[in-house]
Amino acid sequence: MQMAIVKMKKFNLFALEENRKRLLEELQKFGYVNFTKTKFEKCKEDLKDLIISSKEDSYNEDLTKLQWMIEYLEKFKEKEKILDSLKKGPVVYSFEELEKKANSYDYKSDYEKVNNLSKQIEENVQEISNFNAKLKELTPWISIQEPIGKLSSFKKVHFIMGYVSVRNLEKIKNVLKDLKHTYLEEIEVESNIAYLVIFTDDNEKEITIDNLRMNSFTEVNLNIDSSVEDEINSIKDRISSLEKENIDLRKKVFDFTKNLLEMKCLYEYYQNALLRNTVVSNFKSTEKLDLIQGYIPEDKKEDFKKAVDNVSKSKIYLEINDVDKDDPEVPIILKNNKISSLFESVTQMYALPKYNEIDPTFLLSIFYWVFFGMMVADFAYGLILFIGSAFALKFFKFDDATKKFLKFFFALSISTMIWGLLYGSAFGDLIKLPTQVLDSSKDFMTVLTLSIVFGAAHLAVGLLVKAYILIKNGKPLDAFYDVFLWFLTLISVIVYILNKNTISFYTMLIGMIGIVLFGARDAKSIPARIAGGLYSLYGITSYIGDFVSYLRLMALGLAGGFIAIAINIIVKMLANAGIVGIIFGVILFIFAQSFNIFLSYLSAYVHTSRLMYVEFFSKFYEGGGKKFNTFRSKKKYIEVK
């Protein structure tokens, strides 16, 4: 079982500072290096931390500019159809190809041009926005034929324009109608707002303004000399001119989209270059020497040596040692067969194993596959997932993580179909399959018993793995006390409940006494040992809870099946109502069954994972291992192999 965790080697590397750049480049091409904080206790006083100068660490600015340019140009690029994108798949380069592609492109010239074009476009957009606001302001006054500048230039007549709420308009009119030298005209009424122009003389100006102010009149100053209509036409011409200019500018921007792939390659390359600068913070140095430590997979040892020798075989000292299996700092890479590896994400979601633990993925994959299918247990549901995932894998291209995820559900679809055949279920009771072995509506106790048996097997395997680990670590007595006595007790309890006989009673008693005596064997006093042992024996209640948890294997399968049956009953009722009922029935069937498929798979995924994490892993698995971090930056645009 330990083989599922890749064996590691620890290295100490002493290299001249002048070779650092080349060394890191070679190691990044190699990839499988996990650097750690360098520690040399014997000479730590003579060592100093490595600090990268700001000149060397200039990639952040380059990355910011490149990312902005890529995101900006993506807006101008014609959107690729989803199906075409899936058929084409992700862009994949080797590190050497990426480096060659990046070195052949100088982005700075393009950046300056695109940046200037974007500023011009943005300035034009802002100006258009301002002009549109001006149009909105002018439009209510378009019926005024005279130039506004001329109306405002009278010496003895005062020209006032503005707007007021319609509810206050009559109040204004009532006051102004008594004034002999004041004239009011409604220009426009829009959205309960009345737009007014008022002419008054020096004698009545003050009364007029006071009246307007008392009725919440808002004065408007258009600040134009021409007529409103002429000003509006002038603004529209200017907007049209700016929009045409932006069309031409956007065409120029579009021309740069042909370099998007080169920009993305350069971005990924700079990301890796930044990582090379960042990782040196783990190193120690003297005046001329860099001291580097880290881990490599054992099967990559020779490739690692070659990468180091490519820099300088004579001026680099390399020391590769076995790792301490109990060292919590040893990074973890899981290695399982093709089928079991599909379930590694489930293990990692909980926690990676420590280096001295076993990888539970192989055992988990068996039970997960069986339990998931039992919780859905519908042949048609499984067939839909089978066809969907198979079609996607056959005709579309995905990155490795997505491809693995699809294969995971492809494997689960097979289990779902098998259980669907056993239950004789396809869309509930819509299609009765001749392969039916269990009838969920009649064989209730059989399904319940099967769930308990699966649960017992699951728990038993968990305890056996615990015994294996204890024996492997040189603790056979602990395996006897913590596993065998529990096996004896639990089996005896079950046998005694089913068939009260003397032998099972005495074996149950022996097991319980053993747990009380040795359950807290590390306690310093006899009373503490007995109390701790009794508390350990109380843990038998948790096993009762564990067995109850496995009833969800039955419950979820039955629930999904009964919902599907209920949908079928409603659809049949609609179908009896004629052609309209048939149409609505078909629509209801598609949507309701689709929703039930989604719920069934979601519930199975969540609850199967729970059975693994809570009931299974709690018996033997601690986790807490650290993931092996390859010497490559996280992918953003290009997948680098």
N, C-alpha and C positions, 0 to 999 in steps of 0.2 A: 504493500500500500504506500510506503514511503516514496516509491518511484514516481508517484504523481506530483511530487514536489521536486523541481529541478535541483540537482546538487550544485552547490556554489563553491567558489574558491575566492579567497581574499588575497588582494595583491598590495604590495608596497612598491612604489615606483619613485626612483630618484632620477631627475632629469635636469639638464642645464636650462637655466632661465631663457637663454637665447633660442632654445628648441621648443619652448612652450606652445607658441602659436601653431607650428607645424604638427606637434604632437597631438594637440587637441583636435585639429582638423582630421588627422588620421583616425583618432579614436571615435570621432563622430561618424565617420564613414563606416567604421566597424559597428558602432551603435550599441552593442550589448555591454555597456559599462554603467555601473551604478556607483557614483562617487559618494564617499562619506567624509565626515569631518576628520581631517588628519590629526592623529594623536601619536606623539612620540614622547613618552614620559621621561625617558632617560636624558634627553637633551632639549626639553621644552623651553628652557631659559634662552637658548641660542636661536630659537625659531620665532618667526614673525608671521602675522597674517598677510596674505596677498591682497593688495588693493589695486583695482584697475583704474587707470587714469581716465579723466573725462574725455581725453582725445581718443582713447581706445574704445570708450563706451559711448560712441556717438550713434549707435544703431536705433536708440529709442526715437530720436527725431526722424530718422529715415523711415522707420516703421509707421510713425504717426502720419507722415506725409503720404506714404504709399497707401495706407488704409483709407485715408480720406479720398485719394484719387480713385482707388478701386470702387469704393462705395458710390462716389459721385458718377463715375462713368457707367456703372451698372444700371443707373436710372435711364440712361440714354440707349442702352443696348436693347435690341428687340428681345422681348421675353420669350425664352425657349419653352416650347410645350412640355408639359410634365412627362408625357410618354416618351418624347424624343430624348429628354434629359435622362430618364431611367434607362433607355436603351443604350445611350452613349456611356453612361456610368461615370464614376469619378476619374479625375486626371491622376495618373500614377507615374511617378518618376523614381528612378534610383537616385541616390544622393549625388553620384557623379553627374548624372544627367541634369539634375537640378542646379548643381554648381555651374555647369557649362552654360545652361540657359540663363542663369542669373548674371554671370560675368559678361555675357554678350549684349546686355541691355543697360543703358545709362538712363535712369528715370528722371534725372533732375531737369533736363531740358523740357521733357513732356510735362513735368509738374508745373514749371513756371508758366508754360503756355496755357495749360488747363486751368490753373489757378487764376490767371488774368482773364481768361474767357468767362469763368464762373463769376468773377467779380462784375464784369460788364453785364452779364445776364441778370445778376442779382440787382444791380443798380437800375437797369431798365425795368425789371419787375417792380421794384419799389416805386419808380417814377410812374409807371402805369397805375399802380395802386393809388398813388396820390392824385393822379388825374381822374381816376374813377370816383374818388371821394369828392373831387371838385365838381364832376358831372352831377353827382347826386345832390350836391348843394345848389347847382344852377338850374336843374331841370324844372322845379316848381315855378320858376320865374320866366319860362321860355315865351310866354304870351306877351311879355313886355316888348314892344317893338322898338321903342326908342333906345338909343345908347345910354347905358347906365351913367356914364361919365357926364353926359349932357344934362340928365335929370338932376344930378347932384351939384350942378354948377350954377343953379339959379341964385341970384343975389338976395331977392326979397321973399322967395318961396323956399321953404324947407322941405326936403324930400326924405321920407322915412320909409324903410321897408323892413319887414320882419314877419314873425309868425306867432300865433296864439292858439290856445285850445279852443275848439269850437264852442264849448260851453260858456266861454267868456266873451265870445264875439258879440252877442246881442248887447251885453253891458257896455262894451266899447262904442257900439253904434248909437246907443241911446244917449250917451254923453256927447258924442261928436256931432250928432245931427242938429244940436242946438247952436253949434259954432258956425258963424257965417262964412269964415274964410278957411275952413278946414274941409278937406275932401278925402274920403276913404274908398278904396276899391279892393274887392276880393279878387285875387289873382288865381288862386287854386285852393281846393279843399281836398286833403289827402290824409287818410288814417286819423280822422278827428283833429287834424291840424289845419288851421286856416292861414293862408299866406296872404299878406296885406301890403298895399302901398298907400301911403298917406301923404298928402300935401297940406301944409299949413303955413301961416305967416308969422311974423315976429310976435305979434300981439297974442296969438293963440297957441304958440309953440309950447309954452310952459304948461298950460292946462292940458294940452294934448299928451305931452310926454308923461305928466303925472297920472293921467287916466290909463295910459298904456301900461305904465309900470305897476299900478294897482291891480291890473288884470293879468299880470304875469306875461306880458308881451316881451318877446325876445327879438332884439334888433339884429338885422343882418347887414353886413358891409361886404359887398361882392368885390370891390376893388378892381373893377374892369371899366374900360372906357367905351368898348364896343357894345353892341346889343348882346343880349343873353344868347340868342340863337347863333350869332356869329362866333361868340366865344365857345359855345358848345361844339360847333362844327370844327373850329380850330383845334380844340382839345382832342376831338375824335380823330382828326388827321394825325395829330402827334402820337396818339395811342397806336393807331394803325402803323405808323412809321416805326415806332419802337417794337411792336410785335413782329414786323417783318425783319427788323434788325436782329431780334432774338432768334428768329427762325434760322437766319444765316449763321448766327453764333453757335446755335445748337448743332447745326450741320458740321461746323468746324470741330466742336467737341466730339461729335459722333465719330469723326475720323480717328480719334485716339483710342476708341474701343478695340481696334484691331490689335492693340498692344496689351490688352487686359491679361492674357495668359502670361506674358513676360513679367508684368507687374506682380501677378500672384506668385510666380516662381521666385522673383526677387524678394517678395515679402517673406515667403517661407525660408528662403536662404538667410535673410537678415535675422529672422527669428532664431534660427539655429546658431548664427554668429553671436547673437546676444546671449544665448544659452552658454556658449563657450566662455564668454566673459563673466557670466554670472557664476558659473560652476567653480571658478578659481577661488571664490570666497571660502571653499572647503579646504583649500590647500594651505600648507605652511611653506616657508622659504627661508633660506639663508641669503647671503649677498648674491650668490650666483646659482644656487641650486633650489629646485622646486621639489617638495616632498608630497607625494600624492598617494592616497589610499582609496580602496573601493572594492567592489565585488564583481565577479564575472561568472557566467554559467560554466560549469566544469567542461561541458562538451564544446565550449567556444575558446578554450584555453590556447590552443595552437593558433587560431585566427587572431587572437588578442596579441600573442607574441609577434606574429608577422606584422601587425599594425604598428607595434612599438619599434620593431626592427627597421621598418620602412623609414623611420625618422633618423635614427642613428643607433646602430647596434653597439658601437664601441663607447658611446658617451651617455648611455642610459643603463641604469642598474634596475633590474626587475626581479622581484621576489614574489612567488605565488605559493600560498599556504592553504592547508585545509582550514575550514571554519569550525568554530566551536558550535556544536549542534544546539547548545542551550543559550547561545547568544541571541537576544531578542532583536538585535540590529541587522541580522542576516535577512536580506530582501527575498521575496518569494515570487517564483514563477511556477504556475501550475502546468502540469503536463499530463494529459489524459488521452485516451483513445478518441477517435473521431466522434463517436456517439456521446460518450461521457463528457467530452469537452464542451458540448452544447449547453450543459447544465452548470458550467463554471460560473456564469453570471449570478446564478442563484446562491452559490456558496459565497461569492465575493460580496453580494449584497448584504450578507450577514457579517462576515469577516473572513479575511484570508487566514489560513492556518499559520501557526508559528513554525519555525524550521524544524523543531523537535516533535511536532505533532504529525498526525497523518492527514492527508487531504481526503475529506469525506465525500468528494464529488462523485466518485464511482458508485458508492452505496446510495447516495442521495438520488442519483439519476434513475436508478432502478425503481425505488419507491415513488419518486416524483412522477415518473412516467405512468405507473400503475394507478396511483391515487388521482392524478389529474383526469385521466380517462374515465375513471369511475364516477367522478363528480359531475361530469358532463353527460356521458353515457347516451349519446344519440348518434346513430350512424350518419344521418344527413348532415348534422352539425359538423361532425368530424370530416365528412367528405368535402364540405364547403371549404373548411380550413386547409385540407389536403390539396385541393385543386388550386386554391388561391395562392398558397405559399409555393407550391410546385411551379405554377405559372410564372410567378414573380422571379423565382430563382432561375428558371429556364430562359426567359426572354429579356430580363432586365439585369443591369449591372449595378452592384452596390459596393460600398466600402466593406471591409472585413467585418466590422462590428454589426452592421445591418444584416449582412449575409448570414452571420452566425445566429442572429436573433430569428430570422426567418426559418432557418434550419431547425431551431429549437421548437418552434410551433409546428413545423412539418412533422417532427418526431412525435409531438403530443397529439397531432391529428390522427395518427395511426392507432394510438392507445384509445382515443375517443371512439373511433370506428369499431374497434374490437369490442369494447364494452357496449356500444350501441347494438352490435350483432347479438351479444349475450342477452341484453335486455329486450331485443326484438323491436327496438325503437328507431323510427325515422320521422322527424318532425312530430314527436310524441307518438300518438296512435294513428297518424295519417296513413302510414304504410306499415303493415304488420309483416315483419321479416320471419322467414321460416327457420332462421337460426336461433330463435328465442329459447333461452335456457331458464331465465328468471323473468317472472312477471311482477313488475314493481307494485301493481295494485293488489296482488294476491300473496306473493312470496315475501311479505314484509319481514317476517322473523328470519327467513333465510338470508336476506340482504343485511339485516342487522347483525346476525351472527358472523357473516362474512366480513363486515366492517370491523367487528371486535377481533376476529382472527388476524386480519391484516394489521390492526393496531398492535396486537400482542407480538406479532412477528417483527414489526418495526421497533418496538421497545426492546425486544430481546436482542436484536442485532446491535442496537445502541449500547446495551450493557456488555455484550460480547466484545465489542470494539474497545470499550473501557477496560475490560479484563486484558485484552491483547496489549493495550498501551502500558498498563501497569506491569505486566509480565516482561514486556520488551524493555522497560526501564528498570528491570531488576527488582520488582516488588511483587513477587508471587503471592505473599501472604495478604497484601492489600487487595489483590484480585479475589482471593478467597473470601475475605471479610466483606468487601464492598460490592461484590458481584455475585459470587456463588451463594452466599447466605440469602441474598435478596431473591435470586432465582428459586431457591428452595422454599422460601416463605411464600412468594407469590403463586408458584405452581401448586403448592400444598393448599393455600387458601382457595384457589379456584376449584381444585379437585374436591375439597371438603364441602364447598357450597353445592357442587353438582351431585356429589355422592358421599354422604356423611359416612366415612369409614375411619377405623382406628389408626391405620397407618398414616393417612394424610393428616390426621389431627396431631399425631406425635411429631411428624416431620415439620409441620407448621410451627409447633411449639419449639422444636430445636432451632429452627431458623430465626424465630423471634428472639429467643434467649441469646443466640449468637449475636444478633444485631444490637441488643441491649448491652451485651458485654464488650463488644468490640467496635461499636459504632462511633464511640468517642475515646478510642484507645490512647490518644495523645494527651488526655486530661491528666493533671498532676495528682489528683486525689481520687479515691474510690467513689465518694458521693458524687463528685463532678462527673466521673466516668459513667456512673449509672444514670445520672440525670441527662447527660448528653446522649447516652444510648437510647433512653426512652424517647428523647426528642427525635433521634434518628428513626426509631420505629414508627413514630407519628407520621413520618414521611410516606408511610404506606397510603395515606389519604391522597397524596399527590398522584399516586399511580391510579387511584380510582378516577380522579379528574382526567388523567391522561386517557384512560380507556373511554370515558365519556366523550372526549374531544374527537375520537375517531368515528363517532356516530355521524359526524358531518359528511363522511364518505357516502353514507346512505342518504342523509337529509338533503344535501345539495343535488344529488342525482335525481331523487324523487321530486324535489321542488321544481327543477327545470322541466322534468317530464310532465308534471301536472299542469304547469303553466302552458306548455305546448298543447296539451290535451284541451285545456280551457279555450285556447285560441281556436283550435279546430272546431269545437262545439259552436262557438259564436259564428265562425265562417260558414258552417253548414246551415245554420239558421238563416243567415243572410242569403245564401245561395237558393234557398227555397222561396225567396221573395221575388223571383224573376230575374230578368237581365240586369236591372239596376242593382239588385242585391248581389248578383254574381260579380259585377264590376267592383262594388265596394268591398265585397268579401275577399277578392284577389288582392286589392290594395291593402286591406287590413292584415291579410295573411303575410304579405311581404314585409310590411313594417313591423308588425308585432313579433313575428318569428325572428326577424333580424335583431330586434331589441332583446329578445330572449337569448339569442345566440351570444350577443355581446355580454349580457349579464352572466350567463352561464360560464363563459370563458374567464371573465374578470373574477368571478367568485372562486372558480377553480384555481386560478393563478394565486390569488391572495390566500385562500385557506389551505392549499397544498403547501405553500411556502410557510405558513404558520405551523403546520404539523412538523415540518422539518426543523424550524428554528426553535420552537418551544418544547415539543415532545421529544424529538430525536436528538438534536444537538445538545440539549441540556444534560443528557446522560454521559457524554464523553468529550464534547468539543468545547474548547475555550476560545480559540481564535486570537486575533490581535496581531497577526503578522503584517509586515510592511511590504507594500508592493514594490517590485523591482522596477526602477525608473530607468528606461533606456536613455542613452545620451542623444536624444532627439527632442525637438520642440513639439508641442502639441499641434496637430494639424488644424489649419484654418481653411485653406483653399486647395492645397495640393497634398495628395497622399505620398509620403516619401518612404520608399522601401529600403 
